[in-house]
Structure formats: C-alpha cells, structure tokens
Amino acid sequence: MSIEGSEQISAGRKWLIIFTLSLGAGLIYQLPYLRFTYYDPLQKALGLDHTSFGNLMSVYGLVAMFMYWPGGWIADRFSSRKLLTFSLVATACGGFWLSTFPSYYICLLIHAIWGVTSILTFWSALVKVITRITSEEEQGKIFGFIEGGRGISASLVAFSTIALFSWMGEKTSDFSIVINIYSVIIFLSGVLCWFLLEDNASEIKSGDVIKDILVVLKMPAAWMMAGVIFCVYTGYAALSYTTPYMTEMFGLSVATAGVLGTVRTQILKAIGGPIGGMLSQKFGSATRIIRWGCIAMTFSLMAFLLMPANSSFLLLMIGNMMIFAGIIFALRGIYFSTIKEGKTPATLVGAVAGFISFVGYMPDSFIYTLIGHWLDKYPGGTGYQYMFMYMILFSVLGIFISTILIRYMKRNNGVYPVPSK
C-alpha cells in the first residue's frame, strides 16, 4: 500500500497554511518549555528547587506521553481545523493562569492540562495536515521548513521578551508580563488557524481503532522510528540545562544566558530544521541523515563531558553548545518524514504518528525529574557530568537503531511492510 496523493491546493495557499502552522507550532510549546530560555527567573518566580521545578516538566511529559497515541486516533477522525484552533486557545488560557504564579500543585495541574492541549488535540493533527498537503518528494524539506519556521517565530518573541524583561530590571515580579505576551500571541495564532484552515471531510476516517492499533504494533519500522526519536529527544532534553550550566559553572548573567539560550533554542531551530530537510531531500533519505546526526551528537556530548568548567573554556563551551543544538534541530526537522518515506498508508498516518510520538517522547515524562535530582544531590558540576554521560549512551543507541532501520528499508525496497488487519 502507498500513501495517498497530496491534497490539491494552490502553492500560495499551501505556503500560507505552512506559515500558519509554523507560527502555531512554534509558540504552543514555548509555555511548557519556557525553562529553555528562562530557567532561573521562572524557577525563582514559582519558588521551586531544581527537583520540584523538574517535576513540572515530568508531569507535562507524563500526560503528554499518554496523549500522543489517542491523539493519532483523534486526528484520523476529527477536523484538523477545530483540533488545532482548540489546542492553541486552550494552551494560551493555561498561560494566563500560570502568570498569576499559583501554588506548586496548581502549577502541576496547568502543566498536566498543557499535556492534553498541546499533544492530544494538536500534534498528530499538525502532522496529518502537513502530510496531506505535501508530496512525498517534498515532505522532508517541508517538515524542515516547519521546524525552521517554529524557530523563527519563537526567536522573535523570545528576543523581544528578553529585551523587555532586561529593561524592566529582571524583577521576578515582572516575569508575569513575559508569560502573558506568549499567551496572547498563542491565542491569536489559534484564531488565525480557524480562519485559514478548512474542514476536510476526506480526512475524517471511520473504522475500528483497536484494529489500527494492532496493525501499528505489528510494524517493526514503527518501533524503530519511535526508538530513533526517543534517542534524539533525549539529547534535546539536555539543551535546557545548558542555561543553568552556564550561569552556575561559568558565572554568566541571567540576561546573557537568556540571549544565548534563545540563539541556541530558536535561531538554531530556524537554521537547523531547513538544513536537515534539504539534506534529507538531497540524499533521498531522512533515516540516513539521522544516523550521521547521532554520530555527530555523540562526539559533541563527549566534548561537553571532557571540557573543564572554567571561564577559560567558555567560548569553546558556547561553540560546542551551538553545534550540538544545530544537530538536534536538524534531526528534529526530519524524523517525522520517515513516516512518508516508508510509504505509510494515509489511513494509518495519524495512528503511526501517534504511536511513534508516544514512545519517542517518553523522556519528557521522567528525564527532567531525573536530571533535577542529579543537580540537587550532586552540586558543583558532578550532576551535569552524569547528565552528559546519560546523553552519550542514548546517542550511541540512536546510531544502532537508525542503522537497523536503514537495513530494514533496504531489504524491503524502501517500503515499511504493513501487516494485514
């Protein structure tokens, strides 16, 4: 079976939709992942230690992990327009609530809600819209551009809020303004989705969800794709901790670390995503690019582990951080294009996307609590060393899994066999 042809729409409309999706996808995750740029001020504003602060992300990740798979089922059966609009508006409302700096348990609740609104009703619907409006040949490139667009939109907002927060004197009490700015823009992007996307009856499927799940579970390639994402995403989780690493071990100011964090997380996303997409298109295989990326990640993480944490190595550390981030975002921009690369049937795209996301993003459910525990229990740099060793382990595993996936594809003439129902 092969995937259905892409939806016939004009080039102008297609790129307008891609722009809208890039804006929404670029901002919806900025609230739960605000720590990537504002680790120290957000932690202080909420009055939490490293472990409790990490628990917020672990709750988000745990809920999100169980939302990916049913999210794929929902994406196959409900209007993408309604799903994406609801997700953005509801996530923004959670941001308005967080800006009041509520109690620890309310913060946990907000992050749990975000796990639903940013994953269950959003992620697989987003992937399905992209696969529906693009051809197989341009899939890797478009996913890369989406990742790049996410970085550009997030960068513009991040640099603006950093400048504003710095101008206000970096007062913890003023951080609510930063959260509200993000929330307003996310809300407006939801409104844009409502007016620019259209309901499409052909995207809505009926059928036995249990049978779909069983089919996906029997697909070896789906498990391998999920494993690759798991390994790459484990490396991605380390990025947020390079911000406190610089402030604690190298003495950088919060504002300077915030700027570097934005360049690392947003600018390099804008650059790395399209580069990954273009490389995927040039070499005709996202999976091969992912394998080379995992090899490069391993060497970069080894440099982190071996580099002394003192000011004389600051520039080298910053350079290595940027290289590592660039690799991560290049891979993030293409790992979902493996779905179409393997000729996944259109009727199973949502289910496969949900499954590989469920497994691949599992690190969100525990890794922040784990690393937070290491940083609290082993201060002075030791906790960070444990973190880097952990990341190296999964980078090597990513090389191994992607190699097996490439051989599996070659053995099956580039097609992931789909078991019968």
C-alpha positions as CSV (number, residue, x, y, z in Angstrom):
1,M,0.0,0.0,0.0
2,S,1.2,3.5,-0.7
3,I,0.2,6.8,0.8
4,E,-2.4,8.8,-0.9
5,G,-1.5,11.8,-3.1
6,S,-1.2,15.2,-1.6
7,E,-4.2,17.4,-1.4
8,Q,-4.6,19.6,-4.5
9,I,-4.3,23.2,-3.4
10,S,-2.6,26.2,-4.8
11,A,1.1,26.8,-4.0
12,G,0.2,30.2,-2.4
13,R,-2.5,28.7,-0.1
14,K,-0.2,25.8,0.8
15,W,2.6,28.1,1.9
16,L,0.1,30.3,3.8
17,I,-1.0,27.2,5.7
18,I,2.6,26.2,6.3
19,F,3.3,29.7,7.7
20,T,0.3,29.5,10.0
21,L,1.2,26.0,11.2
22,S,4.8,27.2,11.8
23,L,3.6,30.1,13.9
24,G,1.2,28.0,16.0
25,A,3.6,25.0,16.4
26,G,6.5,27.4,17.2
27,L,4.7,29.1,20.1
28,I,2.4,26.5,21.6
29,Y,5.3,24.6,23.2
30,Q,7.0,27.8,24.4
31,L,4.9,27.9,27.6
32,P,5.6,24.4,28.9
33,Y,9.2,24.7,27.7
34,L,9.8,28.3,28.8
35,R,12.6,27.0,31.0
36,F,14.8,26.6,27.9
37,T,15.2,30.4,27.9
38,Y,14.1,31.5,31.3
39,Y,15.2,28.7,33.6
40,D,16.4,30.9,36.5
41,P,13.7,33.6,36.5
42,L,10.8,31.2,36.1
43,Q,12.2,28.9,38.8
44,K,12.5,31.9,41.2
45,A,9.1,33.3,40.3
46,L,7.5,29.9,41.2
47,G,9.7,29.5,44.3
48,L,10.8,25.9,43.5
49,D,14.0,23.9,43.8
50,H,15.5,22.0,40.9
51,T,13.7,18.8,41.7
52,S,10.2,20.4,42.1
53,F,10.8,22.5,39.0
54,G,11.8,19.4,37.1
55,N,8.6,17.7,38.3
56,L,6.5,20.3,36.4
57,M,8.0,19.1,33.1
58,S,7.8,15.5,34.1
59,V,4.1,15.8,34.8
60,Y,3.7,17.6,31.5
61,G,5.7,14.8,29.8
62,L,3.9,12.0,31.5
63,V,0.5,13.3,30.5
64,A,1.8,14.1,27.0
65,M,3.2,10.6,26.6
66,F,-0.2,9.1,27.0
67,M,-1.8,11.6,24.7
68,Y,0.2,11.0,21.6
69,W,-1.3,7.7,20.6
70,P,-5.0,8.6,21.2
71,G,-4.1,11.9,19.6
72,G,-3.3,10.0,16.4
73,W,-6.7,8.3,16.5
74,I,-8.4,11.7,17.1
75,A,-6.5,13.2,14.2
76,D,-7.8,10.5,11.9
77,R,-11.4,11.1,12.9
78,F,-12.0,14.8,13.6
79,S,-11.5,18.1,11.8
80,S,-7.9,19.3,12.0
81,R,-9.1,22.9,11.8
82,K,-11.1,22.5,15.0
83,L,-8.5,20.5,16.8
84,L,-5.6,22.9,16.1
85,T,-7.7,26.0,17.0
86,F,-8.9,24.5,20.3
87,S,-5.3,23.5,21.2
88,L,-3.8,26.9,20.7
89,V,-6.6,28.8,22.5
90,A,-6.7,26.4,25.5
91,T,-2.9,26.4,25.9
92,A,-2.9,30.2,25.9
93,C,-5.6,30.2,28.7
94,G,-3.2,27.9,30.8
95,G,-0.5,30.5,30.3
96,F,-2.7,33.3,31.6
97,W,-3.3,31.2,34.7
98,L,0.4,30.4,35.2
99,S,1.2,34.2,35.0
100,T,-0.5,34.6,38.4
101,F,2.3,32.4,39.9
102,P,-0.1,30.0,41.6
103,S,0.8,27.3,44.1
104,Y,3.0,24.3,43.3
105,Y,0.1,22.0,42.9
106,I,-1.8,24.4,40.6
107,C,1.4,24.6,38.5
108,L,1.4,20.8,38.2
109,L,-2.3,20.9,37.1
110,I,-1.5,23.6,34.5
111,H,1.3,21.5,33.1
112,A,-1.0,18.4,33.0
113,I,-3.6,20.4,31.1
114,W,-0.9,21.5,28.6
115,G,0.0,17.9,28.1
116,V,-3.6,17.5,26.8
117,T,-4.0,20.7,24.8
118,S,-0.5,20.7,23.1
119,I,-0.5,17.0,22.3
120,L,-3.8,15.1,22.3
121,T,-5.6,17.6,20.1
122,F,-2.6,19.2,18.4
123,W,0.5,17.2,17.4
124,S,-0.9,14.4,15.3
125,A,-3.4,16.8,13.7
126,L,-0.5,19.0,12.8
127,V,1.5,16.1,11.3
128,K,-1.6,14.9,9.3
129,V,-2.2,18.4,7.8
130,I,1.4,18.6,6.6
131,T,1.4,15.1,5.1
132,R,-2.0,15.8,3.4
133,I,-0.9,19.0,1.6
134,T,2.7,17.9,0.6
135,S,4.0,15.3,-1.8
136,E,6.4,12.5,-0.8
137,E,9.3,14.2,-2.6
138,E,9.0,17.5,-0.7
139,Q,8.0,16.0,2.6
140,G,11.4,16.2,4.3
141,K,12.0,19.7,3.1
142,I,8.6,20.9,4.3
143,F,9.0,19.3,7.7
144,G,12.4,21.0,7.9
145,F,10.8,24.4,6.9
146,I,8.1,23.9,9.5
147,E,10.8,23.3,12.2
148,G,12.7,26.4,10.9
149,G,9.6,28.5,10.9
150,R,8.9,27.4,14.5
151,G,12.4,28.6,15.4
152,I,11.9,32.0,13.7
153,S,8.6,32.8,15.3
154,A,9.8,31.7,18.7
155,S,13.0,33.6,18.3
156,L,11.3,36.9,17.5
157,V,9.1,36.5,20.6
158,A,11.9,35.4,22.8
159,F,14.3,38.2,21.9
160,S,11.5,40.7,22.4
161,T,10.6,39.4,25.8
162,I,14.2,39.1,26.9
163,A,14.9,42.7,26.0
164,L,11.7,43.8,27.8
165,F,12.5,41.7,30.9
166,S,16.0,43.1,31.0
167,W,14.8,46.7,30.5
168,M,12.4,46.2,33.5
169,G,15.4,45.2,35.6
170,E,14.9,41.4,35.6
171,K,12.5,41.6,38.6
172,T,10.9,38.3,39.4
173,S,7.5,40.0,40.0
174,D,7.6,41.3,36.4
175,F,8.0,37.9,34.8
176,S,4.3,37.5,34.6
177,I,4.4,40.0,31.7
178,V,6.6,37.7,29.7
179,I,4.2,34.8,30.2
180,N,1.3,36.9,29.2
181,I,3.0,38.1,26.0
182,Y,3.5,34.4,24.9
183,S,-0.1,33.6,25.9
184,V,-1.6,36.4,23.9
185,I,0.3,35.5,20.7
186,I,-0.6,31.8,21.1
187,F,-4.2,32.8,21.4
188,L,-4.1,34.9,18.3
189,S,-2.4,32.1,16.3
190,G,-5.4,29.9,17.2
191,V,-7.7,32.4,15.8
192,L,-5.7,32.5,12.6
193,C,-5.9,28.7,12.3
194,W,-9.7,28.9,12.5
195,F,-9.9,31.4,9.6
196,L,-7.1,30.0,7.4
197,L,-7.7,26.2,7.6
198,E,-10.7,24.5,6.2
199,D,-12.6,21.4,7.3
200,N,-11.9,18.5,5.0
201,A,-14.4,15.6,5.0
202,S,-12.0,13.3,3.3
203,E,-9.5,13.5,6.2
204,I,-12.1,12.0,8.7
205,K,-11.9,8.2,8.9
206,S,-14.2,5.7,10.4
207,G,-13.2,2.2,11.5
208,D,-12.0,0.0,14.3
209,V,-9.4,1.8,16.4
210,I,-8.3,-1.4,18.1
211,K,-7.5,-2.9,14.7
212,D,-5.5,0.1,13.8
213,I,-3.5,-0.1,17.0
214,L,-2.8,-3.8,16.5
215,V,-1.6,-3.1,12.9
216,V,0.8,-0.4,14.1
217,L,2.1,-2.6,16.9
218,K,3.0,-5.3,14.3
219,M,5.0,-2.8,12.2
220,P,8.7,-3.3,13.1
221,A,9.5,0.0,11.3
222,A,7.2,1.9,13.6
223,W,9.1,0.6,16.7
224,M,12.4,1.6,15.1
225,M,11.2,5.1,14.1
226,A,10.0,5.5,17.7
227,G,13.4,4.4,19.1
228,V,15.2,6.9,16.9
229,I,13.0,9.7,18.1
230,F,13.5,8.6,21.7
231,C,17.3,8.8,21.4
232,V,17.3,12.2,19.6
233,Y,14.8,13.6,22.0
234,T,16.9,12.5,25.0
235,G,19.6,14.7,23.6
236,Y,17.2,17.6,23.1
237,A,16.3,17.5,26.8
238,A,19.9,18.3,27.7
239,L,19.6,21.7,25.9
240,S,17.5,23.4,28.6
241,Y,20.2,22.5,31.2
242,T,23.0,24.2,29.3
243,T,21.4,27.5,30.5
244,P,21.8,26.9,34.3
245,Y,25.1,25.2,33.4
246,M,26.5,28.5,32.1
247,T,25.1,30.6,35.0
248,E,26.2,28.2,37.7
249,M,29.5,27.0,36.4
250,F,30.7,29.9,34.2
251,G,29.1,32.9,36.1
252,L,27.1,34.3,33.2
253,S,24.3,36.7,33.9
254,V,20.7,35.6,33.6
255,A,20.2,38.1,30.7
256,T,23.3,36.9,28.8
257,A,22.4,33.2,29.3
258,G,18.9,34.0,28.2
259,V,20.1,35.5,24.9
260,L,22.4,32.5,24.3
261,G,19.6,30.2,25.2
262,T,17.3,31.9,22.6
263,V,20.0,31.7,19.9
264,R,20.6,28.0,20.8
265,T,16.9,27.0,21.0
266,Q,15.2,29.3,18.5
267,I,17.7,30.7,16.0
268,L,19.4,27.3,15.5
269,K,16.0,25.7,15.2
270,A,15.2,28.1,12.4
271,I,18.5,27.2,10.7
272,G,18.9,23.5,11.6
273,G,15.4,22.5,10.6
274,P,15.6,23.6,7.0
275,I,19.2,22.3,6.7
276,G,18.0,18.9,7.9
277,G,15.1,19.0,5.4
278,M,17.4,19.9,2.5
279,L,19.9,17.3,3.3
280,S,17.1,14.7,3.5
281,Q,15.9,15.7,0.1
282,K,19.4,15.8,-1.4
283,F,20.3,12.4,-0.2
284,G,16.9,10.9,-0.6
285,S,16.6,9.5,2.9
286,A,15.9,11.1,6.3
287,T,16.9,8.0,8.1
288,R,20.5,8.1,6.8
289,I,20.8,11.8,7.8
290,I,19.5,10.8,11.3
291,R,22.2,8.2,11.6
292,W,25.0,10.7,10.8
293,G,23.4,13.2,13.1
294,C,23.5,10.7,16.0
295,I,27.2,10.1,15.3
296,A,27.9,13.9,15.5
297,M,25.8,14.2,18.7
298,T,28.0,11.6,20.3
299,F,31.2,13.5,19.7
300,S,29.6,16.8,20.8
301,L,28.4,15.3,24.0
302,M,31.8,13.8,24.7
303,A,33.3,17.3,24.3
304,F,30.8,18.5,27.0
305,L,31.9,15.7,29.3
306,L,35.6,16.3,28.9
307,M,35.7,20.1,28.8
308,P,36.7,21.8,32.1
309,A,34.0,24.0,33.6
310,N,36.0,27.2,34.0
311,S,35.9,30.6,32.3
312,S,38.9,30.0,30.0
313,F,36.9,27.4,28.2
314,L,33.7,29.5,28.0
315,L,33.9,30.3,24.3
316,L,34.6,26.6,23.4
317,M,31.7,25.5,25.5
318,I,29.4,28.0,23.8
319,G,30.6,26.9,20.4
320,N,30.0,23.2,21.2
321,M,26.6,24.0,22.6
322,M,25.6,25.7,19.4
323,I,26.9,22.8,17.3
324,F,25.0,20.3,19.4
325,A,21.8,22.3,19.2
326,G,22.2,22.6,15.4
327,I,22.5,18.9,15.1
328,I,19.5,18.3,17.3
329,F,17.2,20.7,15.4
330,A,18.3,19.3,12.0
331,L,17.2,15.9,13.2
332,R,14.0,17.1,14.8
333,G,13.1,18.7,11.5
334,I,13.1,15.4,9.6
335,Y,12.4,12.5,11.9
336,F,8.7,12.5,11.2
337,S,9.3,12.5,7.4
338,T,10.3,8.8,7.9
339,I,6.5,8.1,8.0
340,K,6.0,9.0,4.4
341,E,9.5,7.8,3.4
342,G,8.3,4.3,4.3
343,K,5.1,4.6,2.2
344,T,2.8,4.5,5.3
345,P,-0.9,4.3,4.1
346,A,-2.8,7.5,4.5
347,T,-5.4,5.8,6.7
348,L,-2.7,4.9,9.2
349,V,-0.6,8.2,9.2
350,G,-2.3,9.5,12.3
351,A,-2.0,6.2,14.2
352,V,1.6,5.8,13.3
353,A,2.4,9.4,14.2
354,G,0.7,9.0,17.5
355,F,2.5,5.7,18.3
356,I,6.0,6.8,17.4
357,S,5.4,10.1,19.3
358,F,4.1,8.2,22.3
359,V,7.3,6.1,22.5
360,G,9.7,8.7,21.2
361,Y,8.7,11.5,23.5
362,M,8.7,9.3,26.7
363,P,11.8,11.1,28.0
364,D,9.6,14.1,28.8
365,S,7.9,12.0,31.5
366,F,10.9,11.4,33.6
367,I,14.1,13.0,32.4
368,Y,13.6,16.4,33.9
369,T,13.0,15.0,37.3
370,L,16.0,12.7,36.9
371,I,18.4,15.5,35.9
372,G,16.9,17.8,38.5
373,H,17.6,15.1,41.2
374,W,21.2,14.8,40.0
375,L,21.7,18.6,40.1
376,D,20.3,18.8,43.6
377,K,22.1,15.8,45.0
378,Y,25.4,16.3,43.2
379,P,26.2,20.0,43.1
380,G,29.3,21.6,41.7
381,G,29.3,20.1,38.3
382,T,29.0,16.4,39.1
383,G,25.3,16.3,38.4
384,Y,25.9,17.8,34.9
385,Q,28.6,15.2,34.3
386,Y,26.1,12.4,35.0
387,M,23.7,14.1,32.6
388,F,26.2,14.2,29.7
389,M,27.1,10.6,30.2
390,Y,23.4,9.6,30.1
391,M,23.0,11.5,26.8
392,I,26.1,9.8,25.2
393,L,24.5,6.4,26.0
394,F,21.4,7.3,24.0
395,S,23.2,8.9,21.2
396,V,25.1,5.7,20.6
397,L,21.9,3.8,20.8
398,G,20.4,6.1,18.2
399,I,23.3,5.2,15.8
400,F,22.5,1.5,16.3
401,I,18.7,1.8,15.8
402,S,18.9,4.0,12.7
403,T,21.4,1.6,11.1
404,I,19.0,-1.3,11.7
405,L,16.1,0.8,10.2
406,I,18.2,1.6,7.1
407,R,18.9,-2.1,6.5
408,Y,15.3,-3.0,7.1
409,M,14.2,-0.5,4.5
410,K,16.8,-1.7,2.0
411,R,15.7,-5.3,2.5
412,N,12.1,-4.3,1.8
413,N,12.8,-2.0,-1.2
414,G,12.3,1.2,0.8
415,V,8.8,0.3,2.0
416,Y,7.8,-0.5,5.6
417,P,5.6,-3.6,5.2
418,V,2.1,-3.1,6.8
419,P,0.6,-6.2,8.3
420,S,-2.9,-7.1,7.3
421,K,-5.7,-6.3,9.8
